[in-house]
Amino acid sequence: MKVITNLVIWAFTLILLLALENHILWPTASPVISIVVLILILFATRKWWFVLTEGNTGVVLFDPMFNHLSEISGGLSMKLPWESIYKTIDTRKDIFTMKHLDGENYPTANGFLLEVKWIVVISPNIGHLVNFVRFKPEDAQTQVRARVTAFLNAYINQRSDNEVIGGIKKRSVPGFHTLRNDFENLFNGQNLHQIEKDYGIWTGKPEVFDVDRDAESQKTRATKGKVEALKEAADFLVESSKVKGKPTLTYKEALKIAQTEHETRKAESIDLDVSGLPGGIQSFIVPMKGKT
């Protein structure tokens, strides 16, 4: 509708000028009069025209005759006399940032919680400004947050903590499905996502800054690591205590020795008497005394 109306006005203006030039409307008019009339027309219609910064500024117009919003942007543009400016938008200023740099928790496939720090910068999208002004900024933010949350839940819930953290710490290589790469393309990269079209926004390049285990998960992981280390040490002690193929230590005794040795290294205050233990066990415990 906007394009057709502009074409009609341009055609009417051109016909009027040709008619003046060929003395159809005013047979006695001279070229000077035609020029004067042209100047008067341009002066009378001066408020119809806009010169907008290319790529940065857009204007949304309201047409009361058709109860219609339309957008003009980039270079020389025209509005009809009865249209009013609904809103002027500068994409360099009318931006808002969604960020969670304090971390949000998402569960992994192996039962840990990961804190994810991310940011999405949202700006108006030239060419879709009518949709941008139809909604409140909070509406667009709600849609963006819903997609971010759904993606992070699905991605992290299907992977272990090591896989997610390992992927985020690797250098971003296009084509590889790491958390950072997939998050950057959450809204189709350089192509518009449907959410961006519907709400007249541009999300630029979403970014995940950091991923780490939450405090409780780190504590749990440290505890599991300690238990595994004690089990391995106990297995080694039982194997080393063998005399003629038979262990002289039970697994329970070996585990107690390993736990005591762990506490010794931690506190640096207990001296074990290992003189009566088999040589293999002594070689395991003695070198570690005094270490932290």
Sequence and secondary structure as in RCSB ss.txt:
>XXXX:A:sequence
MKVITNLVIWAFTLILLLALENHILWPTASPVISIVVLILILFATRKWWFVLTEGNTGVVLFDPMFNHLSEISGG
LSMKLPWESIYKTIDTRKDIFTMKHLDGENYPTANGFLLEVKWIVVISPNIGHLVNFVRFKPEDAQTQVRARVTA
FLNAYINQRSDNEVIGGIKKRSVPGFHTLRNDFENLFNGQNLHQIEKDYGIWTGKPEVFDVDRDAESQKTRATKG
KVEALKEAADFLVESSKVKGKPTLTYKEALKIAQTEHETRKAESIDLDVSGLPGGIQSFIVPMKGKT
>XXXX:A:secstr
 HHHHHHHHHHHHHHHHHHHHTTSS TT  HHHHHHHHHHHHHHTGGGEEEE TTTEEEEEEETTTTEEEEEESE
EEE  TT EEEEEEETTTS EEEEEEEEEEEE TTS EEEEEEEEEEEE TT HHHHHHS HHHHHHHHHHHHHH
HHHHHHHTS HHHHHHHHHS   TTS  HHHHHHTTT TTS  HHHHHHTEE    EEEEEEE HHHHHHHHHHH
HHHHHHHHHHHHHHHTEETTEESS HHHHHHHHHHHHHHHHHS      TTS HHHHHHHGGGTT  
